[in-house]
Amino acid sequence: MNGSVAPRNIEQDGRESRGRSRLGRNVFVMIVTFVGNYLASFATFPYLTRVLGPTHFGILAYAMAIAAYGTLFTEWGFNLSGPKAVVDCRDHPCALNELIWSIAGAKVGLCLMSFVALLALMHFDRHLASSRAVVLLSWLAVIANVFTLYWLFQGLERFYVIAVMVFANRLVTLPLTFLLVHGPDDVAIAATIQAAGPAVGAFLSIGVAWRLGLLKRPDLCWRSICHRLAHGADMFVATASVTLFGAANAIILASLAGPYQVGIYAAADKIKTVGNLVPAQISAVLYPRISRLFKEHKRAAAKLTVIGAIATVVTSIGSVGVFFLLSGPLTRLILGNDFHGASSVLLVLCFSTLFGNLAYFLGLQVLVPFGQSRKRSLVMLSAGCLNIVLAFRFIPGAGAQGAATSFLIAEALILVVYVILIVREPQLRTYFSLLMKR
């Protein structure tokens, strides 16, 4: 009996060791990739803020916020529901091909609908009409998103492929920005360059998927498309709620305080995003792995969830500490002297990541696996609506600082509600109690 048990234990230990090694490589690849990508973008970011100035940089940020809504609607939560579906059918090539084409078909329809909505908004909204060319050129990124397959490679845990695409994206936008953008009148060119990167990523992802044999002949049917839309609905509501914080604040700022305040807010948010790259990538890398372990070995999934949550909190605190000490010098160094008040806005936005990062991790890695995705979506939607209400209250008197404050309050509320849901739900408490068993 002992002789039959030992080989299985050795084999299981070997699989776990290889799994940990691969997970470590994935985390390293994603962190290096996205940190490198944003550091590369920082070569153009200070250049754009100085060359365009706060007002025209605000126009660019406003157009990109509108495009973010188009991308959001076109994405329909597939960036989260897609990888989970890939995990379920990764060993079945025909099912995987059908999944790819059904999501692509759904995205095409959603993209057309969102473009019609944009044209209608342009007809009635004077801010959109005055920035028509910049908005339309930024919209090219929405079209590129239809054909981008990052979700596929994330589900397959082929993060090195995503790394290559991100690198190619930056390889296009970096030199073109310096070569073609020289003043405020070039804001439309800047918008085109920003959209060119996602387009390159889309072409590469299709080519790689085809070369690897993942993408085959079209396999489309209305039933599959409708199934994917229904499956991703809860994720869409949750993702849509996120834009009720960032993109919505930029649009409200444009309406109530003007493009200068949009420029201040967008610039501070850009710097905050760079400091937040490491905790953000922890969640992205662990998502498919925890999803697989949840089906096969719940105790291992719970252990990895706790490790990920601790890593998220620690890296978030480290990021906030750096910005707390250096926000003033950093904003002056990166943005120049024209972005008055950006350092205080940056501080508020960075403190919000303490709540937002952990809330996002717990919602995705704990609530979703236990079928609580609808509750997660409703909480985020409610908090997003609260953010908008607070933004309309705070922005007229405080501008970008008011928008950042409303964002902070809403993020803190999400975390509090998630913790209450986890503590009050017996099934979730039992999940974490698995760590106490040997």
VENNORBEL-V412558 format. One record per residue. SS is DSSP state (@ for helix, = for strand, . for the rest). D_LAST is the distance of its C-alpha to the last C-alpha in whole Angstrom. Layout:
ss-><SS | SS>
d_last-><D_LAST | D_LAST>
This chain:
ss-><. | @ | @ | @ | @ | @ | @ | @ | @ | @ | @ | @ | @ | @ | @ | @ | @ | @ | @ | @ | @ | @ | @ | @ | @ | @ | @ | @ | @ | @ | @ | @ | @ | @ | @ | @ | @ | @ | @ | @ | @ | @ | @ | @ | @ | @ | @ | @ | @ | @ | @ | @ | @ | @ | @ | @ | @ | @ | @ | @ | @ | @ | @ | @ | @ | @ | @ | @ | @ | @ | @ | @ | @ | @ | @ | . | . | @ | @ | @ | @ | @ | @ | @ | @ | @ | @ | @ | @ | . | . | . | @ | @ | @ | @ | @ | @ | @ | @ | @ | @ | @ | @ | @ | @ | @ | @ | @ | @ | @ | @ | @ | @ | @ | @ | @ | @ | @ | @ | @ | @ | @ | @ | . | @ | @ | @ | @ | @ | . | @ | @ | @ | @ | @ | @ | @ | . | @ | @ | @ | @ | @ | @ | @ | . | . | . | @ | @ | @ | @ | @ | @ | . | . | . | @ | @ | @ | @ | @ | @ | @ | @ | @ | @ | @ | @ | @ | @ | @ | @ | @ | @ | @ | @ | @ | @ | . | . | . | @ | @ | @ | @ | @ | @ | @ | @ | @ | @ | @ | @ | @ | @ | @ | @ | @ | @ | @ | @ | @ | @ | @ | @ | @ | @ | @ | @ | . | . | . | . | . | . | . | . | . | . | @ | @ | @ | @ | @ | @ | @ | @ | @ | @ | . | @ | @ | @ | @ | @ | @ | @ | @ | @ | @ | @ | . | . | @ | @ | @ | @ | @ | @ | @ | @ | @ | @ | @ | . | . | @ | @ | @ | @ | @ | @ | @ | @ | @ | @ | @ | @ | @ | @ | @ | @ | @ | . | @ | @ | @ | @ | @ | @ | @ | @ | @ | @ | @ | @ | @ | @ | @ | @ | @ | @ | @ | @ | . | @ | @ | @ | @ | @ | @ | @ | @ | @ | @ | @ | @ | @ | @ | @ | @ | @ | @ | @ | @ | @ | @ | @ | @ | @ | @ | @ | @ | @ | @ | @ | @ | @ | @ | @ | @ | @ | @ | . | . | . | . | . | . | @ | @ | @ | @ | @ | @ | @ | @ | @ | @ | @ | @ | @ | @ | @ | @ | @ | @ | @ | @ | @ | @ | @ | @ | @ | @ | . | . | . | . | . | @ | @ | @ | @ | @ | @ | @ | @ | @ | @ | @ | @ | @ | @ | @ | @ | @ | @ | @ | @ | @ | @ | @ | @ | @ | @ | . | @ | @ | @ | @ | @ | @ | @ | @ | @ | @ | @ | @ | @ | @ | @ | @ | @ | @ | @ | @ | @ | @ | @ | @ | @ | . | @ | @ | @ | @ | @ | @ | @ | @ | @ | @ | @ | . | .>
d_last-><21 | 20 | 22 | 21 | 17 | 18 | 20 | 18 | 15 | 18 | 19 | 16 | 15 | 19 | 19 | 16 | 18 | 22 | 20 | 19 | 23 | 25 | 23 | 24 | 28 | 28 | 27 | 30 | 32 | 32 | 33 | 35 | 37 | 37 | 38 | 41 | 42 | 42 | 44 | 46 | 47 | 48 | 51 | 52 | 51 | 53 | 56 | 56 | 56 | 59 | 61 | 60 | 60 | 58 | 60 | 60 | 57 | 56 | 58 | 56 | 52 | 54 | 54 | 51 | 50 | 52 | 50 | 47 | 47 | 49 | 46 | 43 | 45 | 45 | 42 | 41 | 37 | 37 | 35 | 32 | 33 | 34 | 31 | 29 | 31 | 32 | 28 | 29 | 32 | 31 | 32 | 35 | 38 | 40 | 38 | 37 | 41 | 41 | 39 | 41 | 44 | 43 | 42 | 45 | 47 | 46 | 46 | 50 | 50 | 49 | 50 | 54 | 53 | 52 | 55 | 57 | 56 | 57 | 60 | 61 | 59 | 61 | 64 | 64 | 62 | 64 | 61 | 60 | 64 | 65 | 62 | 62 | 62 | 59 | 57 | 58 | 58 | 54 | 54 | 54 | 50 | 49 | 51 | 49 | 46 | 46 | 46 | 43 | 40 | 38 | 35 | 35 | 34 | 32 | 30 | 31 | 29 | 32 | 33 | 35 | 38 | 37 | 38 | 41 | 42 | 42 | 44 | 47 | 47 | 47 | 50 | 52 | 52 | 52 | 56 | 57 | 57 | 58 | 61 | 62 | 61 | 64 | 64 | 64 | 66 | 63 | 61 | 61 | 60 | 57 | 56 | 57 | 55 | 52 | 52 | 53 | 49 | 47 | 50 | 49 | 45 | 46 | 49 | 46 | 43 | 45 | 47 | 43 | 42 | 45 | 45 | 41 | 42 | 40 | 43 | 46 | 49 | 49 | 47 | 48 | 48 | 48 | 45 | 43 | 44 | 44 | 40 | 39 | 41 | 40 | 36 | 37 | 38 | 36 | 35 | 38 | 39 | 36 | 37 | 41 | 40 | 39 | 43 | 44 | 43 | 44 | 47 | 48 | 48 | 50 | 53 | 53 | 54 | 57 | 58 | 58 | 58 | 60 | 58 | 58 | 56 | 54 | 54 | 53 | 50 | 49 | 50 | 47 | 45 | 45 | 44 | 41 | 40 | 40 | 38 | 35 | 35 | 32 | 30 | 31 | 30 | 27 | 26 | 29 | 27 | 23 | 25 | 25 | 22 | 20 | 22 | 21 | 17 | 17 | 19 | 17 | 13 | 13 | 10 | 11 | 14 | 13 | 12 | 16 | 17 | 16 | 17 | 21 | 21 | 21 | 23 | 26 | 26 | 27 | 29 | 31 | 32 | 33 | 35 | 37 | 37 | 39 | 41 | 42 | 44 | 45 | 46 | 50 | 51 | 48 | 50 | 54 | 53 | 51 | 54 | 57 | 59 | 59 | 56 | 57 | 54 | 51 | 49 | 49 | 48 | 45 | 43 | 43 | 42 | 39 | 38 | 37 | 35 | 32 | 32 | 33 | 30 | 27 | 29 | 29 | 26 | 24 | 27 | 26 | 23 | 21 | 24 | 26 | 23 | 23 | 26 | 28 | 30 | 33 | 32 | 31 | 35 | 36 | 35 | 36 | 39 | 40 | 39 | 41 | 44 | 44 | 44 | 47 | 49 | 48 | 49 | 53 | 53 | 52 | 54 | 57 | 57 | 54 | 54 | 51 | 50 | 50 | 48 | 45 | 45 | 45 | 42 | 40 | 40 | 39 | 36 | 35 | 35 | 33 | 30 | 31 | 31 | 28 | 26 | 27 | 27 | 23 | 23 | 25 | 23 | 20 | 19 | 19 | 17 | 15 | 14 | 13 | 11 | 8 | 8 | 7 | 4 | 0>
